Amino acid sequence: MPLAVNVQRASDDPAAPERTGTDRAARPTFLARVLQLAGIYNLVWGAIVILFPGLFFSLAGMEQPRYPEIWQCVGMIVGVYGIGYLIAATDPIRHWPIVLVGLLGKIFGPIGFAIALARGVFPPEFAWTILTNDLIWWIPFSMILWQAFRAFATRPHANDLADLRTELKRATDQDADSVFELSQDSPLLLVLLRHSGCTFCKETLAELRDRRDEIEHDGTRIVLVHMSTPGDGLTLAKDVGLEGVRCVSDPERRLYGALELTHGRFAQLFGPRVMWRGFVNTLRGRLPGRLDGDGFQMPGAFLIHRGEILRAHRHRDAAERPDYAALACSAPTS
């Protein structure tokens, strides 16, 4: 069997940063304590709302809800978040996506409250709930995400200084054809994805599907590079409607490193534009999924022919949407 990028992983979770015993001991214990406290708070708050749906309204001097079942559903959702926080407390660095989703809810919730307050449809007496449920958690949750970012950002690629041609020959698809060999026959639009659970990864795959005819019109072929297992990568492409596309598994990110795709900076991953576009994508049904790969890895797209890069696009942030059809149009006609 050819030696390819899809070699066996060094650990069960390639997305987890490699830490020594000293690293674990040095990690601030308050990260876990914050999540434990958040989990307990959410479970208690959710249970109270489910069992006594009118209690908080009475304390705030408000009219009782007309449909208490809806308010009880809110309590259920908050309680489920509590379970997630307790799971994340077992390893806050590894489970940073749970913290991110929680922080997003704690940001968008107060925004919605402020809009309702400005329109005069919600009384200000309920603001104390926004304070205890959302605002007081902004700083500790942001600190957890920052610690996770630092942990991943200091983890180098397995082969940062790899020779590109060597890695193109090493990386093979589902048919054991190397990327280098494939590029001899026709130009390749090599699309290196973020982790498969990322909403922007799903958006990229959908756009490639919708514009596949344009991209492949002059003979360019699409090759997807992902950080999942070979089988999971093929399933990912098939589920979105990209049957027949070549897929390369790169869990160690060797090809990412050779193409100079690095970990994103904080603003590239969690900046306002990224957060907003992630929220819009979620509303469109592209829900974030399981973290399968390095969550801090930046994506990119490259037009490659005969082992050489003809055009390159390295994303400025995780939410950027390049014009893949235009990128493929620079392919040589002969």
JODA-V648834 format. One record per pair of residues at least 24 apart in sequence whose ideal C-beta (glycine too) atoms are under 6 Angstrom apart, sorted by the first residue. I is the first residue (numbers start at 1). J is the second residue. D is the distance in whole Angstrom. If there is no record, write none. Layout:
BEGIN
{{I/J/D} {I/J/D}}
END
This chain:
BEGIN
{{2/172/6} {2/176/5} {4/172/4} {5/170/6} {5/171/4} {5/250/4} {5/254/6} {5/255/6} {6/230/5} {6/249/3} {9/251/5} {14/251/5} {15/291/5} {15/293/6} {15/294/5} {15/295/6} {16/94/5} {17/151/4} {17/152/5} {17/155/5} {31/92/4} {31/144/5} {32/89/5} {32/92/6} {34/140/4} {35/85/5} {35/88/5} {35/89/4} {35/92/6} {36/89/5} {38/85/4} {39/82/5} {39/85/4} {39/86/4} {42/78/5} {42/81/5} {42/82/3} {43/79/5} {43/82/4} {45/78/6} {46/75/4} {46/78/4} {46/79/3} {49/75/3} {50/75/4} {60/125/4} {60/126/5} {61/125/6} {62/123/6} {92/144/5} {93/148/5} {93/151/5} {96/145/6} {96/148/4} {97/291/5} {99/141/6} {99/144/5} {99/145/6} {103/141/4} {106/134/4} {106/137/5} {109/134/5} {110/134/5} {149/266/6} {152/296/4} {153/263/5} {157/253/5} {157/257/3} {158/252/4} {158/254/5} {159/254/5} {159/257/5} {160/257/5} {162/254/6} {162/257/6} {162/258/4} {164/258/5} {165/307/5} {167/254/5} {167/255/5} {167/258/4} {168/307/6} {171/248/5} {171/255/5} {173/246/4} {173/247/6} {173/248/5} {174/234/6} {174/247/6} {180/307/5} {183/304/5} {183/305/6} {183/306/6} {183/307/6} {184/306/6} {186/219/5} {186/221/6} {187/220/5} {187/303/6} {187/305/4} {187/331/4} {188/221/6} {188/223/5} {188/304/5} {189/215/6} {189/220/5} {189/222/5} {189/303/6} {189/328/5} {190/223/5} {190/302/5} {190/304/5} {191/224/6} {191/301/5} {192/225/4} {192/256/6} {192/261/6} {192/299/6} {192/300/5} {193/226/5} {193/299/6} {194/299/5} {195/227/6} {195/291/6} {195/292/5} {195/293/3} {195/295/5} {196/228/5} {196/236/5} {196/292/5} {197/288/6} {197/289/3} {197/290/5} {197/291/5} {197/292/6} {199/278/5} {199/281/4} {199/286/5} {199/288/5} {200/318/5} {200/319/6} {202/286/4} {203/281/6} {203/286/6} {205/240/4} {209/240/6} {209/241/5} {209/242/5} {211/325/5} {214/325/4} {215/324/6} {215/325/5} {215/328/4} {218/331/6} {220/328/4} {220/331/5} {225/250/5} {225/255/6} {227/251/5} {227/293/3} {228/292/5} {261/298/5} {261/300/5} {263/296/4} {264/296/6} {264/298/5} {268/317/4} {269/318/5} {274/317/5} {274/318/5} {274/319/4} {277/319/4} {301/327/6} {303/327/6} {303/330/6}}
END
